[in-house]
């Protein structure tokens, strides 16, 4: 068996620039005087393909990290929106929290050791959660307006009902 051919400096330089931010493929290939015929030949070489795959895997990991950072910010913003006095905004934020969007086929693949995703909430559970949130918001507004001791036990009652009616694993 023959030893696999290693990449030239030119090939490595092209790969480095192709994966740089705001890369323009045609301009990079022109810069290194690589025509489409030569580039297509490189794409059939096992050593070039292996290095290209490494670059692509690293780019996917960087993308996943970037998206994870943004997810934390988005979750914080949704939580803040869910506490707003604007009913429709709070309702939509709650819906987004309890029913996150599905990942697309082109989405980032979770690592093998990642915990399994929680199953989506049923329509009934989501409705009960929204209903409980609406009741809590109404009671909160009533308590703020009335400022009487009679309202506080009602709020505690609602919280107890919420804890009993919604399974803990569904909240994750």
C-alpha positions in Angstrom: 0.0 0.0 0.0 1.3 3.4 -0.9 1.8 6.2 1.5 -0.9 8.9 1.2 0.3 12.1 -0.5 0.6 15.0 1.8 -0.8 18.4 1.0 1.2 21.2 -0.6 1.6 24.6 1.0 -0.5 26.0 -1.7 -3.4 23.5 -0.9 -3.2 24.3 2.8 -3.2 28.1 2.1 -6.3 27.7 -0.1 -8.1 25.7 2.5 -7.1 28.2 5.3 -8.5 31.1 3.2 -11.6 29.2 2.1 -12.6 28.8 5.8 -11.7 32.3 6.8 -14.6 34.7 7.6 -16.2 36.4 4.5 -14.3 34.1 2.1 -14.9 34.5 -1.6 -14.1 31.2 -3.2 -13.5 32.5 -6.7 -11.2 35.3 -5.5 -9.2 32.8 -3.3 -8.8 30.4 -6.2 -7.7 33.2 -8.5 -5.2 34.5 -5.9 -3.5 31.1 -5.8 -3.8 30.6 -9.5 -6.0 27.5 -9.1 -8.3 26.8 -12.0 -11.5 24.8 -11.7 -9.9 21.7 -13.3 -7.0 21.7 -10.7 -9.4 22.4 -7.9 -11.7 19.5 -9.0 -8.7 17.3 -9.1 -7.8 18.3 -5.5 -11.3 17.4 -4.5 -10.7 13.8 -5.6 -7.4 13.4 -3.6 -7.9 11.5 -0.3 -5.4 13.8 1.6 -7.2 16.9 0.4 -10.6 15.5 1.2 -9.5 14.5 4.7 -8.2 17.9 5.4 -11.3 19.5 4.0 -13.4 17.3 6.3 -11.4 18.5 9.3 -12.0 22.1 8.4 -15.7 21.5 7.9 -16.0 19.7 11.2 -14.2 22.6 13.0 -16.5 25.1 11.3 -19.6 23.1 12.4 -18.3 23.1 16.0 -17.7 26.8 15.9 -21.2 27.3 14.5 -22.7 25.1 17.3 -20.8 27.1 19.9 -22.0 30.4 18.5 -25.7 29.2 18.4 -25.4 27.9 21.9 -24.3 31.3 23.1 -27.2 32.9 21.2 -29.7 30.4 22.7 -28.8 31.6 26.2 -29.5 35.2 25.3 -32.7 34.2 23.5 -34.0 32.2 26.5 -33.3 35.2 28.8 -35.2 37.5 26.5 -38.1 35.2 26.3 -38.3 34.8 30.0 -38.3 38.6 30.4 -41.0 39.0 27.7 -43.1 36.4 29.5 -43.3 38.7 32.5 -44.4 41.8 30.6 -47.7 43.4 31.3 -48.6 43.3 27.6 -50.8 40.2 27.5 -50.2 39.1 23.8 -46.5 39.5 24.1 -46.3 37.5 27.3 -48.6 34.8 25.8 -46.4 34.5 22.7 -43.2 34.3 24.8 -44.7 31.6 26.9 -45.7 29.6 23.8 -42.1 29.9 22.5 -40.8 28.8 25.8 -43.0 25.7 26.1 -42.9 24.8 22.4 -39.4 25.5 21.0 -39.1 25.3 17.2 -37.9 22.1 15.6 -34.4 21.9 14.3 -34.1 21.7 10.6 -32.3 18.9 8.8 -29.4 21.3 8.2 -29.3 22.2 11.9 -26.4 21.4 14.2 -26.2 17.8 15.3 -26.0 17.2 19.0 -23.0 15.4 20.4 -23.5 11.7 21.2 -23.1 12.2 24.9 -25.7 15.0 25.1 -28.8 14.3 27.2 -31.9 13.3 25.2 -34.2 16.2 24.4 -37.4 16.3 26.4 -40.5 15.3 24.5 -42.7 18.1 23.3 -45.6 19.2 25.6 -49.0 17.9 24.7 -51.6 20.5 23.6 -53.5 19.8 26.8 -50.4 20.4 29.1 -49.5 23.5 27.1 -53.0 24.9 27.5 -53.0 24.2 31.2 -49.7 25.9 31.6 -50.9 29.0 29.7 -54.1 29.0 31.7 -52.2 28.8 35.0 -49.9 31.6 33.8 -52.9 33.8 32.9 -54.5 33.1 36.3 -51.3 34.0 38.1 -50.9 37.2 36.1 -54.5 38.2 36.8 -54.1 37.4 40.5 -50.8 39.4 40.5 -52.5 42.4 39.0 -55.4 42.1 41.4 -53.0 41.9 44.3 -51.2 45.0 43.2 -54.5 46.9 42.8 -56.3 45.7 46.0 -53.3 45.2 48.2 -55.5 43.3 50.6 -54.6 40.2 52.6 -57.6 38.3 51.0 -55.8 38.1 47.6 -52.6 36.6 48.9 -54.1 33.2 50.0 -55.8 33.0 46.5 -52.4 33.3 44.9 -50.9 30.6 47.1 -53.8 28.4 46.2 -53.1 28.9 42.5 -49.4 28.1 42.9 -50.4 24.9 44.7 -52.7 23.9 41.9 -50.0 24.6 39.3 -47.5 22.4 41.1 -50.0 19.6 41.3 -51.4 19.8 37.8 -48.2 20.2 35.8 -45.6 17.4 35.8 -42.1 18.7 36.6 -40.5 17.0 33.6 -42.8 18.8 31.2 -41.4 22.1 32.3 -37.9 21.4 31.0 
